[in-house]
Amino acid sequence: MAHRQVTRTGKDRNGNITSLCKPGEAWSPRASADCIRDIETGTHSYYVAWPEKQTDIRVVQGPNGKYLRTDRDATTRNNLDDLPDC
């Protein structure tokens, strides 16, 4: 299992995360559905190294299905939105 650092995210026009990215890595970009499967099966894990701390990306069940998120701070919003686009 690889612990993959994520530095960027792909987003659709509604702001939904569609992929995780780290330029220069062979696995990047990786579609969100594939990342969800990686995390759930234990194949790979993903994380973001914020300036103040490192946080794992996790799978969450939302009203419209599963999605990826990380919690950098005490807010309820998904901090993956803060990353630049792929």
C-alpha positions, -999 to +999 in steps of 0.1 A: +000+000+000+013+035-009+005+066+011+000+091-016+004+128-011-022+150-029-014+186-038-042+194-062-078+184-070-099+182-101-133+198-098-164+199-119-182+231-126-203+226-095-172+223-073-174+186-067-141+168-064-136+146-095-099+136-091-069+138-069-035+149-083+001+154-076+020+166-107+049+143-116+035+112-100+027+082-123-007+077-106-018+113-111-045+123-119-067+096-103-104+097-106-124+101-073-142+068-078-109+050-081-095+068-050-126+058-031-121+022-041-084+024-032-092+037+003-120+013+010-100-018-001-068-006+016-049-006-017-037+030-012-043+059+011-042+096+003-032+126+024-027+164+022+003+180+039-011+213+050+014+239+065+000+233+100-006+195+099-010+164+077-046+151+072-057+118+057-083+119+029-113+098+038-145+084+022-177+099+035-213+088+027-233+118+017-269+123+006-259+117-031-234+089-025-198+085-014-173+114-017-137+123-006-130+148+021-103+159+046-107+179+077-079+204+081-097+225+107-128+227+128-151+239+100-177+217+084-166+224+048-145+200+028-109+213+028-100+195-004-118+225-021-089+247-009-064+229-031-055+243-065-069+227-096-051+198-113 
